[in-house]
Amino acid sequence: MELPALLGGTPVREDKIYYGRQWVTDEDIEAVRKVLEGPYITCGPKVQEAERVLESYTGAKHAVVVNSGTSALHCACIAAGIGEGDEVITTPLTFAASANCALYCGAKPVFADIDPETYNIDPESIRAHITPKTKAVIAVDFTGQVVKVREIRQICDEHGLVFIEDAAHSIGSAYDGVKVGNLADMTCFSFHPVKTVTAGEGGAILTNNEEYYEKLVLAHTHGITHDESQMEGAPHEGIWYYEQISLGYNYRMTDFQAALLISQMGRIDEFVAKRKEIVARYDEEFSKIPGIIVQKNIPESDTSRHLYIIRLDLDKLKCTRREFFDAMSAENVQCQVHYVPVYWFPYYEHMGYEKGLCPNAEEVYKGIMSIPLYPRMTEKDIEDTIHAVRKLAEYYAK
Ligand SMILES: *Cc1c(COP(=O)(O)O)cnc(C)c1O
């Protein structure tokens, strides 16, 4: 048996690899350079072009591009009319932004538990948390697997709730053949560098609903309109004239970021194919290793995985998650944990959220870590990652 590097053995590789990494080509850089050399580096034509690209890729009627996934979620909450006294149901096993966006609007995030095998929000738990104050569900396509859209749609329709999909992980995935972006009332993407396509920072909201679309446009540009038909005041005074008709923010993306996004979207099929290929390899290898639990696939979801999570079966291993994680680092395979349950954070604790709210999420959290998954991984990177997991699982087997 091989000795873990943490305990004095030889690491499986010399240089470190990380759980995620962007892939920016010369072509991408050239696209950005062209914009930087031109007249518009913001508020120019590239942002609109990026919106058309996202619409045609997802099949959704409208896309609004913004400066981050977090801004996208905030805009979606504004467009949904979420405000003081409202409740918004989401999952605790997510990045903090999925819940913070409700707080931005003065609403209360309510955490529904997850399915312990797929790790996605459990529709039955959503149902159990609905009150007369519930206004929306923010369902996260965790790791890229699409949530149970059919069940959640039905719950939202029955109770008059807005269905917002946090699709920061799932651009490129589909549900029953329909692309993410064209499923929920509003869908939010992130273009952070670890996500499937990047704009440096960036996000977008997709919708088929005209009313939401108008509100999203206003929310991301100060609530200011240049459209006469939306104006309330004096007749048109001249072409300089505009009106602020609601409270909005400056959540605009720059044109050079939009150029990067368009260029990256040109390779999304390749990114998705490569991610699927690596996931298939991992699933096959890890399902044979005792002590490692593989995330269960949702059959309706044709998944482009953003994260690959292994879950340690701590009954079968004589180590803690912390020891396994540190041992992976010593092998030079740098993992990450997605995520600490949101309501465990001090900020949430101080608002009165208590541990134990979502037992499945807390139990799953104890054993999980995200291993390297990104399209630029070489054959050796993939082999080394599999080797490291197998080596440690064998060493720590009870
Ligand atoms: C990355 C992420 C966000 C936020 O996106 P940013 O672009 O970083 O603001 C929101 N939700 C989830 C699930 C994410 O992973």
The ligand as a MOL file (V3000), in Angstrom:
LIG
                    3D

  0  0  0     0  0            999 V3000
M  V30 BEGIN CTAB
M  V30 COUNTS 15 15 0 0 0
M  V30 BEGIN ATOM
M  V30 1 C -20.7550 31.7080 -7.9550 0
M  V30 2 C -22.1260 31.6060 -7.3870 0
M  V30 3 C -22.9520 32.7260 -7.1930 0
M  V30 4 C -22.4790 34.1240 -7.3170 0
M  V30 5 O -21.9070 34.4410 -8.5010 0
M  V30 6 P -20.8020 35.6240 -8.5890 0
M  V30 7 O -20.6640 35.8160 -10.0540 0
M  V30 8 O -19.5700 35.1350 -7.9220 0
M  V30 9 O -21.3860 36.8140 -7.9140 0
M  V30 10 C -24.2620 32.5100 -6.7780 0
M  V30 11 N -24.7170 31.2740 -6.5370 0
M  V30 12 C -23.9520 30.1890 -6.6740 0
M  V30 13 C -24.5400 28.8460 -6.4120 0
M  V30 14 C -22.6240 30.3210 -7.0800 0
M  V30 15 O -21.8410 29.2270 -7.1860 0
M  V30 END ATOM
M  V30 BEGIN BOND
M  V30 1 1 1 2
M  V30 2 1 2 3
M  V30 3 2 2 14
M  V30 4 1 3 4
M  V30 5 2 3 10
M  V30 6 1 4 5
M  V30 7 1 5 6
M  V30 8 2 6 7
M  V30 9 1 6 8
M  V30 10 1 6 9
M  V30 11 1 10 11
M  V30 12 2 11 12
M  V30 13 1 12 13
M  V30 14 1 12 14
M  V30 15 1 14 15
M  V30 END BOND
M  V30 END CTAB
M  END
